Amino acid sequence: MPDFLTLPFTSVSGTLENLVNIKPTFTLPDGKTYYAGSTSIVASDMLRLLMDETPIMVVLTIAFTIILKLLILRKI
């Protein structure tokens, strides 16, 4: 693993420490729900959205390009 990935999880003695998985939401017994927020959570959500919508955007871009070409040049 590259140093820039392991450095945040390296102790002062140089050993890799354990990771902790924190749930991004939790609900108290009284029903209140709290949402965690950090750069990692936002980046993860953005990546998931990008992966879900990329095929649609590629198809729409190609379709728009073909339609625009047909309108401008009026031939295939």
Steps between C-alpha positions, in 0.01 A plus 500: 500500500627852428614706797239770445225240560652333804643811669173607669474152658863468609589534869797694635695174522442436127249215522163501329216531746146365490230672298162597643185490291258775604141487384405827326162514677378403841165534676458568870235321707287818495478477120745777406725406208848645461705494181878497494668723246854494370693531178521121473123453526430773244766362263357150536149623418630700202687196365191280538288760318760534225513123447119477489447787255799465266335254257194724467711810442713327234189388308341847528820670385530275194130549417528878539810508277328298227185715513705820491703368205183409310349844568811688391613292203159355400652173387626180658 
